[in-house]
């Protein structure tokens, strides 16, 4: 049986975007989070302009009390929403987060958390995503909203 973490990402990403990140030496599964995403263990498992899904381990992303750090959840949310906004923006454009809101409902102490970013507004100069982060049992631990400004390269 194949572990879900071994499955190839379902990325609806233009080849030129993947090529751009490959030139920078970045794996497509982590391209969105850059070095911070790598340190946090963020993995993109699905990506399109409408929906982005990614995971992050709780282990090594905890605050001193053993709970998932709220900043790690915020970084996961911003990563996923930014990928969606970048894909919506299209070739020759990029996304910059300008507003992030996070509400932490409960804690996670182990396993993987999964974030699902869903587009709620896709305009010419801005895009907004709602991001739900859940634990291994499917319980929502954090709700986020991210707005990105869309710029030309």
Secondary structure, 3 states (H helix, E strand, C coil): CCCHHHCCCEECCCHHHHHHHHHCCCCCCCCCCHHHHHHHCCEEEEECCCEEEEEEECCCCECCCCCECHHHHHHHHHHHHHHHHHHHHCCCEEEEEEEEEEEECCCCCCCEEEEEEEEEEECCCEEEEEEEEECCCCCEEEEEEEEEEEEEC
